[in-house]
Amino acid sequence: MTTKSIANKQDSCCIFENILSLFGSDLKSDKQKSILEASYNLFTEKGYHETTIDDIAHAAKVGKGTIYNYFADKEAILTFLIDNTMRNALKNLNKIDIENPVKAFGEYIRISFESMIDIAPLMMQCMNMDMVIHNKDNQKKLYENIDKVKKILGDILLEGKKQKVFTDQIGVDMPVSYAANNLNNVIRQYLMGLAIANNDHNILRKDLSKHSDKLTSIILYGIAGKQG
């Protein structure tokens, strides 16, 4: 699947710099940075499945052997990009104060948007992760982070139920994990839709707060827009 309309060559460098800032001590050298940048650009412009290790080596101006010094294969590169972004999201999500669950829910969506927007083109190619990430260790790493994210949202939902600001069906007819998983899917699909509809990534990033507020309102108050 090609996502050229989402992340074009003009702003891909700027987008990757945003992602690069998340890696911290996990980034071992300039060569590894070049490999990751080339991979990100190729995955988003050409498509993950259509990109080869040869393509990445050529774009990064390194030998294939150099790539294998850092990553076992193409899948390991994709896992690294997504995993680091998710771990950064978790770091910020864990700071949410759930004492005010309505406000916390809005914060959850805002942080999810801000954390995931730069890898939206990659996430679109991993809608069914098991079809893309085959290595069991890579799957385990990503699913562990997904479960941690869902746990944070689940805690917000349960606090909202306790304070009687969210439906009392949470945890009864609607298991918390099921509700959290479906809400996360809604958030992800909404973000993907924004990425498809907005070719200018910089404008999309500038308007993220507006978009996250809109989705928060839709989920909390329904399509009728009634508050309270």
N, C-alpha and C positions, 0 to 999 in steps of 0.2 A: 504493500500500500504506500503510495507516494503522498507526502504531506508538504509538497513544495509551496503550496499556497499559504501554509501556516507559518513556516519559518524560512524566509527566503535568504539569499546570500547576503543581502545588504545589512540585515540586522542579526544574522546568526552569530557573528563574532561577539557582539554585545551581549546576546543571550547567554552564550557559553561563559562569558566572564562572570555573569551572575551565578551560574552553576559552579564555576571554578571556586568561588568564594566559600562554597560549602565543604570543600574537600579537606581543608586544613592539613593536618599531619598525615592524612592518608595519601597525599600526593608526594611521591618519592623523588621525582626529577622533572626537568623540563621536557625530556623525551616522553615521559608518561603523560605530561600535560598535552604535548603535541598529538599523541595517540588518541587521547580522550577527545580533544577538540575535533580532530579529523573524523573520528567515529561519530560524534554527535552531529556534525554537519552532514555526513553521508547518510546516517540513519534518517535524518529529518528531510533531506532533499531527495535522496534516491530511494530510501526505504530500507528497513532493517534486513529483510530477507534478500533483497537484491544486492546488498553490500557484501563484498568479500574481504578477507584479510589482506589480499593483494591490493584492493582499492584503498584500504586504510593505510597500509604501509606506504603506498605511493603518495597519498595526500599528506601524510605526516612526515614524509621525507626520511623514513627510517627503514631498515631491513625487516623482513618478516620475523627473523630471529629475535630482534629487539622487542617486538610486540609480545612474543611468547615469554620474554623475560619478566613481563609484568602481568600478563593475562593468559589464561589457559586457552581461550578461544574468543570468538566474537560474542558469544553469550555472556561470558564473564565481564566483558566491557560494558554491555548493556546493564547487567546486574549491578555493576559498580556505580554507574550513573544514577540508576533509580534508587539503589539502596542508600547512597549518601544523601540524596534529596529527601528520602523518607525519614532518615535519622535526624536530619536537620528540622524537619516538620515536627517530629516527636519532641525534640528539645523545646520547641516553642509551645506546642500543645500542652506539654506537662506544666507549663507556667500558668495555665488558665485556672482562675479561681471559680469553682463551681457553686459557690455560695449563692450567687444570683444565676440560676440556670438559664434563664432567657438570654441574658447578656453573654453568658458562657457559650451558649449555642451559636450566637452570632460571631463570637470570637473564634470558635472552632471552624466555622465556614470561612471566615476571613483568612485565618492562618493557612487553612488547606489551599485556598486559592493562591495566596502569595507564595507558598512553598512549591506548588505543583505546576504553576503556569509555564515555567521555563522548560519543563520536560513534558508538557502536554502533547507535543508531536510524537514523543516516544511512547507515552502511555496509550495513545490511540492505537499503536501497533501491538500493544500487550493487553488488549481488552480481555482476552482469554489467556491468562498468563501461562497456563500449563501447555498451551500450544506453541509458545515462544521460548519459555525457559524450561528446558528439559532436565538439566542437571539437578539432582535431588538436593545437594547442598545449597545451590543458588535458590531453589524454590523455598527451602526451609528458611533461609536468611530473609527473603522478602516477605514470606507469610508470617514470620514472627513479628516483623514490624507492622504489617497490616493488622494483626491481632492486637498489638499494643495500641494502635490508633483507634480501633473499634472499642477497646476497653475504655479509653478516655471518653469517647462519645457516649458509651453505655452508662458511665458514671454520671454524666451530665443529665441524661434522660431519667435515670433513677432519682436523682436529686430533684428534678422537675416534677416527677410523680409524687415524691415525698412532700414537696411544698404545694402540691395541687395546682401547678401551673401547666403541667403536661397531662395527657390522658392517663387515667388510672388503669388502662388496659396494657400499659407497658409492663412486661414481666408476667402477664396473665395469658390472655389470648395471643399476645404479641411478645415472644421472648425477646429479652433485651439485645442479645447478640444478633437476632434476625432484624430487629428494628435498626440497629446501628449499621449493619451491613447494607441494608436497603437505602438508608439515608446517605451512606458513603457513596453508593452507586449513583444516586441522584446528583450529589455534589460533583462527582467525576464527570458524569454525562453532561451536566450543565456547563462545566468548564471546557469540555471538548467542543461543545457547540459554540461557545464563545470563540475558541481558538480557530474553528473553521470559518466563522462569520467575520473575523477581524484579521485582515492580512497584515495590518500594521501592528506589530507586537508591542511597540512602545506606547501607542495609544491604548491598547488593551491593558497593559500593565498600569497605566495612569488611572484607568477607570475601574480597576479591580474592586476597590472599596465600594463603589456604587453597585457593581454587579453582585458582590457578596451580600450587601444589605438587601438587595432585591430578592435574592434567593432565600435569605433568612426569613423575610416577610412572607414569601409564598408558602414556605414550609410551615411556619408557625401559625399563620392566620388563614391559609387556604386560598384558593383562587378567587373567593369572594372578597378577600381583602379586609375582612372584619377583625378588628382588634378588640378583644375583650367581649 
